[in-house]
């Protein structure tokens, strides 16, 4: 099914699965086309004062990516999981905290 024809419910399910699998929000600039498409959708809705916007914010805030940072241990886990160091400018709160 084309991403343009997905319902908000289907996109929210996709977002939930992505956050659970990657412990971060999808990027609209990097990754494969599916991630970029989902990242664009999230960017469009995350600040909207709509039921969909509320659901997007809730999903992004409910993941472990917003938990407290345990410096070295969390940094090492991030690097192992993502096979890269945290980067600045990703707009992912947990990654930003690790980068700083």
Secondary structure, DSSP 8 states (H G I E B T S, - for coil): --GGG--HHHHHHHHHHHHHHHSS---SSSS-HHHHHHHHHHHHHTT-SSHHHHHHHHHHHHSGGGS---HHHHHHHHHHHHTS---TT---HHHHHHH-
